[in-house]
Amino acid sequence: MEIKHLTNTAITLALSLSVSSLTAESIIYDAEFQKIRKQHADKWAKEDSALDKKLSELKAKHGKAPNIIYFMWDDAAYGRVGHPMLSKVTGMSTPTFDRIAREGMTFTRMYTEPSCTPTRVATLTGRHPIRTGLTQVVFPVHAIGMPQEEVTIAEVLKKQNYNTAFFGKYHVGDIDGSYPHQNGFDECLFTIYNQFGSQFFNKDGEAIGATYGFTEDQQDRLYTLDKKFRNSSTIPWAAEAKAGEKAKQYNKDYSYEEQLRYVEDVHTRSMNYIKDNAKKENPFFLCYWFHGPNVAGVHRLGRRGDSSISNADGDGFEEMDAKLKEMLALIKEQGIEENTLIIVMADNGPMLEFTPHMSRFGIYRGGKGSFTEGGVRVPAFAYWPGTIEAGTVAGDIIHVTDLYTTFARLGGGMKHIPTDRVVDGVDQTSLLLNGDAYGRRDYVHIYTGPLLAATVKQQFKRHWVGERPGLAGKSFFDLYKDPREEDGLMAQFLWAWEPFDSMKMRHEKLMEKYPNTPTKRAEPFGGIELLNQ
């Protein structure tokens, strides 16, 4: 009875700390972080004082806050790049990724959301997608998007006088109000959808077996009555705009040629943006979210490296590696290398359903769309010469939402983070500047769509999907001993049954006080000047 009383008291106290005691001036973090922060308040306060001093010294040295380049790409298993020994296993050669890992920081426990749109909205808003109502991948023509009421990291940094730009795969909505130039970016060239439909919803895609039944050639000629069941092959999948202006459709059609034009234009604009902003008084924030490399047709540009593999996936990685090399050379040439943080990472695990075009390599089980580690644990690196110690390997847990809060801290914009909603992102500046074991997160909640599918706490993981009522099942995993989550345990983890239950309860209880935003729906392509108009 005494133990039960103590447990209930602890739960009540934690809920009180995470809800009632928050002031209007406070950032409302997830309940679990509130619990952890209280335990480390004194230690972190001392660290923060030292970090503030370090950041002030850097700003005085360079005359402005650090530039931030966020380079993200599609669909890759952890270990695919940045680890030469593992890369060799799959015939890969990516010397620039290897250099970034060697001269920067490798995140061994970077968690994302299980698929593209959710990860992208999470990193833009610092919030789990469930909170923004955008929990699914946006395909033609879902007519949904990120609510404009969300406060993006671009908007936070704009208030700190950052110049902002977005070039590449955006993919967080096909409705007015969800586009990058409407959410803090000064200029943008962005995709509305991913590269799959825009590349394979055509005769070429059908010819290689990537798409079935889209064009008239593969439709039933006798019994097809609804001629409007499929979306038009000329709908916009990319657009360009400047803040305050109406976007214009970029793509002319669905074709490989348009894909290649887009990939090259995104890179050219990104490089030009760096050149144009390197010497300006204000710092810049650039999202260069590579449109590939998995199925973006970049292999048609020719092989540019020494990889043994020769499929679209491998050639795409080579192309991306070469473009990263150009970018690193440029920031050095412009003299901004020591005042520029570069984050390089994948958005989720590999698309296993698209073999053999994509590699099935993976240390962890599962891929894109999965709540197992293979779906949400990705290759990720940080590069900041002179500030991040070369060769650092971080074993700390970090979630993609943490980049939101960390970028805000580095840019001096924590005061601009909204305080009327839950923010999941944790400031990980200490991890970047102090190194391994200085992270501030030891947990992550993993959603698949709107469903809380699993929770990681320290090295342990519990699957909520498939749980039986009344008694915990064989749903616990020690990720150090069973990284592929193949042998669920129960008896050995009866001690963890209640702690995980309470952790889940705290998380969901906070949602009652700060409800999730319903899915935003509207007419598709509003705010875009279409080519066929």
Secondary structure, 3 states (H helix, E strand, C coil): CHHHHHHHHHHHHHHHHHHHCCCCCCCEECHHHHHHHHHCHHHHHHHHHHHHHHHHHHHHHHCCCCEEEEEEECCCCCCCCCCHHHHHHCCCCCHHHHHHHHHCEEEEEEECCCCHHHHHHHHHHCCCHHHHCCCCCCCCCCCEECCCCCCCHHHHHHCCCCEEEEEECCCCECECCCCHHHCCCCEEEEECCCHHHHHHCCHHHHHCCCCCCCCHHHCCCCCCCCCCCCCCCCCCCEEEEECCCCEEECCCCCCHHHHHHHHHHHHHHHHHHHHHHCCCCCCEEEEEECCCCCCCCHHHHCCCCCCCCCCHHHHHHHHHHHHHHHHHHHHHHCCCHHHEEEEEEECCCCCHHHCCCCCCCCCCCCCCCCCCHHHHECCEEEECCCCCCCCEEEEEEEECCHHHHHHHHHCCCHHHCCCCCEECCCCCHHHHHHCCCCCCCCEEEEEECCEEEEEEECCEEEECCCCCCCCCCCCEEECCCCCCCCCCECHHHHHHHHHHHHHHHHHHHHHHHCCCCCCEECCECCCEECCCC
